[in-house]
């Protein structure tokens, strides 16, 4: 039995000319690098799978380090675990950044900076960084240029 995962990404060819391309990734369930997947998130340039062992694997575009393998190399298969994420309970991705909610309520993010990662800098991060000021989050959501967390008690940060 096989499953098809479509990873849709935008690729700028030249100037303002853009094209959408679709990359089909086939995995045999018996041999899949995604065996034990709890959740798959995808959005434009990359995809991330939260596995049942609480780790995360990402693949696709990686221009800002959003795959978490410490590089900016494009990866078309989910062979690499996101560095340092071993207790994820949720994952979220948007545009050029990725975040994970950990079992202890902390949030870690990586990818394009511009102050959307929550570490107080504008730097791109190729490995996850802790979001400052988050004590115990219960949920996370990402937008184009922002990341949000719902804290215990319902406060949104």
NUVEX-727050 format. One record per residue (C-alpha): residue in three letters; residue number from 1; chain; x, y, z. Coordinates in nm, 2 decimals, always signed. Layout:
BEGIN
<atom res="Ala" n="NUM" chain="A" x="X" y="Y" z="Z"/>
...
% end
This chain:
BEGIN
<atom res="Unk" n="1" chain="A" x="+0.00" y="+0.00" z="+0.00"/>
<atom res="Unk" n="2" chain="A" x="+0.14" y="+0.34" z="-0.08"/>
<atom res="Unk" n="3" chain="A" x="+0.04" y="+0.70" z="-0.01"/>
<atom res="Unk" n="4" chain="A" x="+0.09" y="+1.01" z="-0.21"/>
<atom res="Unk" n="5" chain="A" x="+0.20" y="+1.33" z="-0.04"/>
<atom res="Unk" n="6" chain="A" x="+0.19" y="+1.64" z="-0.25"/>
<atom res="Unk" n="7" chain="A" x="+0.44" y="+1.90" z="-0.17"/>
<atom res="Unk" n="8" chain="A" x="+0.35" y="+2.22" z="-0.35"/>
<atom res="Unk" n="9" chain="A" x="+0.60" y="+2.50" z="-0.36"/>
<atom res="Unk" n="10" chain="A" x="+0.66" y="+2.82" z="-0.55"/>
<atom res="Unk" n="11" chain="A" x="+0.97" y="+2.87" z="-0.75"/>
<atom res="Unk" n="12" chain="A" x="+1.07" y="+3.21" z="-0.87"/>
<atom res="Unk" n="13" chain="A" x="+1.22" y="+3.16" z="-1.22"/>
<atom res="Unk" n="14" chain="A" x="+1.32" y="+3.52" z="-1.31"/>
<atom res="Unk" n="15" chain="A" x="+1.21" y="+3.87" z="-1.23"/>
<atom res="Unk" n="16" chain="A" x="+0.84" y="+3.87" z="-1.14"/>
<atom res="Unk" n="17" chain="A" x="+0.77" y="+3.55" z="-1.33"/>
<atom res="Unk" n="18" chain="A" x="+0.64" y="+3.28" z="-1.10"/>
<atom res="Unk" n="19" chain="A" x="+0.53" y="+2.92" z="-1.15"/>
<atom res="Unk" n="20" chain="A" x="+0.38" y="+2.67" z="-0.92"/>
<atom res="Unk" n="21" chain="A" x="+0.53" y="+2.32" z="-0.94"/>
<atom res="Unk" n="22" chain="A" x="+0.41" y="+2.00" z="-0.77"/>
<atom res="Unk" n="23" chain="A" x="+0.66" y="+1.75" z="-0.64"/>
<atom res="Unk" n="24" chain="A" x="+0.50" y="+1.41" z="-0.58"/>
<atom res="Unk" n="25" chain="A" x="+0.66" y="+1.20" z="-0.31"/>
<atom res="Unk" n="26" chain="A" x="+0.57" y="+0.83" z="-0.29"/>
<atom res="Unk" n="27" chain="A" x="+0.63" y="+0.62" z="+0.01"/>
<atom res="Unk" n="28" chain="A" x="+0.56" y="+0.26" z="+0.06"/>
<atom res="Unk" n="29" chain="A" x="+0.40" y="+0.22" z="+0.40"/>
<atom res="Unk" n="30" chain="A" x="+0.62" y="-0.07" z="+0.50"/>
<atom res="Unk" n="31" chain="A" x="+0.94" y="+0.12" z="+0.43"/>
<atom res="Unk" n="32" chain="A" x="+0.83" y="+0.48" z="+0.47"/>
<atom res="Unk" n="33" chain="A" x="+1.05" y="+0.74" z="+0.64"/>
<atom res="Unk" n="34" chain="A" x="+0.72" y="+0.86" z="+0.77"/>
<atom res="Unk" n="35" chain="A" x="+0.61" y="+0.54" z="+0.93"/>
<atom res="Unk" n="36" chain="A" x="+0.43" y="+0.63" z="+1.26"/>
<atom res="Unk" n="37" chain="A" x="+0.32" y="+0.97" z="+1.14"/>
<atom res="Unk" n="38" chain="A" x="+0.07" y="+1.15" z="+1.37"/>
<atom res="Unk" n="39" chain="A" x="+0.03" y="+1.47" z="+1.17"/>
<atom res="Unk" n="40" chain="A" x="+0.16" y="+1.62" z="+0.84"/>
<atom res="Unk" n="41" chain="A" x="+0.16" y="+2.00" z="+0.79"/>
<atom res="Unk" n="42" chain="A" x="+0.24" y="+2.15" z="+0.45"/>
<atom res="Unk" n="43" chain="A" x="+0.24" y="+2.50" z="+0.31"/>
<atom res="Unk" n="44" chain="A" x="+0.39" y="+2.62" z="-0.01"/>
<atom res="Unk" n="45" chain="A" x="+0.76" y="+2.56" z="+0.02"/>
<atom res="Unk" n="46" chain="A" x="+0.79" y="+2.28" z="+0.27"/>
<atom res="Unk" n="47" chain="A" x="+0.62" y="+2.01" z="+0.47"/>
<atom res="Unk" n="48" chain="A" x="+0.67" y="+1.87" z="+0.82"/>
<atom res="Unk" n="49" chain="A" x="+0.55" y="+1.55" z="+0.98"/>
<atom res="Unk" n="50" chain="A" x="+0.50" y="+1.50" z="+1.35"/>
<atom res="Unk" n="51" chain="A" x="+0.58" y="+1.14" z="+1.42"/>
<atom res="Unk" n="52" chain="A" x="+0.42" y="+0.93" z="+1.69"/>
<atom res="Unk" n="53" chain="A" x="+0.76" y="+0.92" z="+1.88"/>
<atom res="Unk" n="54" chain="A" x="+0.73" y="+1.30" z="+1.93"/>
<atom res="Unk" n="55" chain="A" x="+1.00" y="+1.38" z="+1.67"/>
<atom res="Unk" n="56" chain="A" x="+0.96" y="+1.59" z="+1.36"/>
<atom res="Unk" n="57" chain="A" x="+1.09" y="+1.54" z="+1.00"/>
<atom res="Unk" n="58" chain="A" x="+1.07" y="+1.81" z="+0.74"/>
<atom res="Unk" n="59" chain="A" x="+1.13" y="+1.82" z="+0.36"/>
<atom res="Unk" n="60" chain="A" x="+1.10" y="+2.06" z="+0.07"/>
<atom res="Unk" n="61" chain="A" x="+1.24" y="+2.41" z="+0.03"/>
<atom res="Unk" n="62" chain="A" x="+1.49" y="+2.52" z="+0.28"/>
<atom res="Unk" n="63" chain="A" x="+1.61" y="+2.86" z="+0.18"/>
<atom res="Unk" n="64" chain="A" x="+1.58" y="+2.99" z="+0.54"/>
<atom res="Unk" n="65" chain="A" x="+1.67" y="+2.68" z="+0.73"/>
<atom res="Unk" n="66" chain="A" x="+1.31" y="+2.59" z="+0.80"/>
<atom res="Unk" n="67" chain="A" x="+1.37" y="+2.22" z="+0.77"/>
<atom res="Unk" n="68" chain="A" x="+1.58" y="+2.22" z="+1.09"/>
<atom res="Unk" n="69" chain="A" x="+1.87" y="+2.01" z="+0.96"/>
<atom res="Unk" n="70" chain="A" x="+2.12" y="+2.29" z="+1.01"/>
<atom res="Unk" n="71" chain="A" x="+2.15" y="+2.37" z="+0.64"/>
<atom res="Unk" n="72" chain="A" x="+1.97" y="+2.56" z="+0.36"/>
<atom res="Unk" n="73" chain="A" x="+1.98" y="+2.25" z="+0.13"/>
<atom res="Unk" n="74" chain="A" x="+1.65" y="+2.15" z="-0.04"/>
<atom res="Unk" n="75" chain="A" x="+1.55" y="+1.81" z="+0.08"/>
<atom res="Unk" n="76" chain="A" x="+1.29" y="+1.62" z="-0.13"/>
<atom res="Unk" n="77" chain="A" x="+1.26" y="+1.33" z="+0.11"/>
<atom res="Unk" n="78" chain="A" x="+1.20" y="+1.34" z="+0.49"/>
<atom res="Unk" n="79" chain="A" x="+1.53" y="+1.17" z="+0.59"/>
<atom res="Unk" n="80" chain="A" x="+1.64" y="+1.42" z="+0.85"/>
<atom res="Unk" n="81" chain="A" x="+1.49" y="+1.48" z="+1.20"/>
<atom res="Unk" n="82" chain="A" x="+1.45" y="+1.84" z="+1.31"/>
<atom res="Unk" n="83" chain="A" x="+1.75" y="+1.89" z="+1.53"/>
<atom res="Unk" n="84" chain="A" x="+1.67" y="+1.91" z="+1.91"/>
<atom res="Unk" n="85" chain="A" x="+1.29" y="+1.83" z="+1.88"/>
<atom res="Unk" n="86" chain="A" x="+1.23" y="+1.51" z="+2.07"/>
<atom res="Unk" n="87" chain="A" x="+0.91" y="+1.58" z="+2.27"/>
<atom res="Unk" n="88" chain="A" x="+0.68" y="+1.76" z="+2.02"/>
<atom res="Unk" n="89" chain="A" x="+0.31" y="+1.74" z="+2.07"/>
<atom res="Unk" n="90" chain="A" x="+0.21" y="+1.97" z="+1.78"/>
<atom res="Unk" n="91" chain="A" x="+0.38" y="+2.12" z="+1.48"/>
<atom res="Unk" n="92" chain="A" x="+0.29" y="+2.42" z="+1.27"/>
<atom res="Unk" n="93" chain="A" x="+0.44" y="+2.56" z="+0.95"/>
<atom res="Unk" n="94" chain="A" x="+0.38" y="+2.86" z="+0.73"/>
<atom res="Unk" n="95" chain="A" x="+0.57" y="+3.02" z="+0.44"/>
<atom res="Unk" n="96" chain="A" x="+0.93" y="+3.00" z="+0.55"/>
<atom res="Unk" n="97" chain="A" x="+0.92" y="+2.91" z="+0.92"/>
<atom res="Unk" n="98" chain="A" x="+0.83" y="+2.61" z="+1.13"/>
<atom res="Unk" n="99" chain="A" x="+0.74" y="+2.57" z="+1.50"/>
<atom res="Unk" n="100" chain="A" x="+0.68" y="+2.29" z="+1.75"/>
<atom res="Unk" n="101" chain="A" x="+0.49" y="+2.28" z="+2.07"/>
<atom res="Unk" n="102" chain="A" x="+0.68" y="+2.06" z="+2.32"/>
<atom res="Unk" n="103" chain="A" x="+0.54" y="+1.83" z="+2.59"/>
<atom res="Unk" n="104" chain="A" x="+0.65" y="+2.07" z="+2.87"/>
<atom res="Unk" n="105" chain="A" x="+0.46" y="+2.36" z="+2.71"/>
<atom res="Unk" n="106" chain="A" x="+0.77" y="+2.53" z="+2.56"/>
<atom res="Unk" n="107" chain="A" x="+0.77" y="+2.64" z="+2.19"/>
<atom res="Unk" n="108" chain="A" x="+1.06" y="+2.62" z="+1.95"/>
<atom res="Unk" n="109" chain="A" x="+1.08" y="+2.78" z="+1.61"/>
<atom res="Unk" n="110" chain="A" x="+1.32" y="+2.79" z="+1.31"/>
<atom res="Unk" n="111" chain="A" x="+1.35" y="+2.93" z="+0.96"/>
<atom res="Unk" n="112" chain="A" x="+1.31" y="+3.29" z="+0.84"/>
<atom res="Unk" n="113" chain="A" x="+1.37" y="+3.55" z="+1.10"/>
<atom res="Unk" n="114" chain="A" x="+1.21" y="+3.89" z="+1.07"/>
<atom res="Unk" n="115" chain="A" x="+1.12" y="+3.87" z="+1.44"/>
<atom res="Unk" n="116" chain="A" x="+0.86" y="+3.59" z="+1.37"/>
<atom res="Unk" n="117" chain="A" x="+1.06" y="+3.32" z="+1.55"/>
<atom res="Unk" n="118" chain="A" x="+1.01" y="+3.47" z="+1.90"/>
<atom res="Unk" n="119" chain="A" x="+1.38" y="+3.47" z="+2.00"/>
<atom res="Unk" n="120" chain="A" x="+1.41" y="+3.85" z="+2.00"/>
<atom res="Unk" n="121" chain="A" x="+1.62" y="+3.87" z="+1.69"/>
<atom res="Unk" n="122" chain="A" x="+1.56" y="+3.91" z="+1.32"/>
<atom res="Unk" n="123" chain="A" x="+1.81" y="+3.63" z="+1.23"/>
<atom res="Unk" n="124" chain="A" x="+1.72" y="+3.32" z="+1.02"/>
<atom res="Unk" n="125" chain="A" x="+1.77" y="+3.01" z="+1.23"/>
<atom res="Unk" n="126" chain="A" x="+1.87" y="+2.68" z="+1.08"/>
<atom res="Unk" n="127" chain="A" x="+1.80" y="+2.49" z="+1.40"/>
<atom res="Unk" n="128" chain="A" x="+1.52" y="+2.54" z="+1.65"/>
<atom res="Unk" n="129" chain="A" x="+1.54" y="+2.82" z="+1.90"/>
<atom res="Unk" n="130" chain="A" x="+1.32" y="+2.86" z="+2.21"/>
<atom res="Unk" n="131" chain="A" x="+1.05" y="+3.12" z="+2.20"/>
<atom res="Unk" n="132" chain="A" x="+1.12" y="+3.36" z="+2.48"/>
<atom res="Unk" n="133" chain="A" x="+0.85" y="+3.44" z="+2.73"/>
<atom res="Unk" n="134" chain="A" x="+0.65" y="+3.12" z="+2.67"/>
<atom res="Unk" n="135" chain="A" x="+0.60" y="+2.93" z="+2.99"/>
<atom res="Unk" n="136" chain="A" x="+0.33" y="+2.68" z="+2.92"/>
<atom res="Unk" n="137" chain="A" x="+0.16" y="+2.70" z="+2.58"/>
<atom res="Unk" n="138" chain="A" x="-0.14" y="+2.48" z="+2.49"/>
<atom res="Unk" n="139" chain="A" x="-0.16" y="+2.56" z="+2.12"/>
<atom res="Unk" n="140" chain="A" x="+0.04" y="+2.72" z="+1.84"/>
<atom res="Unk" n="141" chain="A" x="-0.05" y="+2.89" z="+1.51"/>
<atom res="Unk" n="142" chain="A" x="+0.16" y="+3.06" z="+1.24"/>
<atom res="Unk" n="143" chain="A" x="+0.09" y="+3.32" z="+0.98"/>
<atom res="Unk" n="144" chain="A" x="+0.29" y="+3.48" z="+0.71"/>
<atom res="Unk" n="145" chain="A" x="+0.50" y="+3.70" z="+0.94"/>
<atom res="Unk" n="146" chain="A" x="+0.39" y="+3.60" z="+1.28"/>
<atom res="Unk" n="147" chain="A" x="+0.38" y="+3.31" z="+1.53"/>
<atom res="Unk" n="148" chain="A" x="+0.12" y="+3.28" z="+1.81"/>
<atom res="Unk" n="149" chain="A" x="+0.08" y="+3.07" z="+2.11"/>
<atom res="Unk" n="150" chain="A" x="-0.22" y="+3.02" z="+2.34"/>
<atom res="Unk" n="151" chain="A" x="-0.10" y="+2.99" z="+2.70"/>
<atom res="Unk" n="152" chain="A" x="-0.26" y="+2.81" z="+2.99"/>
<atom res="Unk" n="153" chain="A" x="-0.55" y="+3.03" z="+3.10"/>
<atom res="Unk" n="154" chain="A" x="-0.62" y="+3.14" z="+2.74"/>
<atom res="Unk" n="155" chain="A" x="-0.39" y="+3.44" z="+2.70"/>
<atom res="Unk" n="156" chain="A" x="-0.25" y="+3.47" z="+2.34"/>
<atom res="Unk" n="157" chain="A" x="+0.11" y="+3.57" z="+2.30"/>
% end
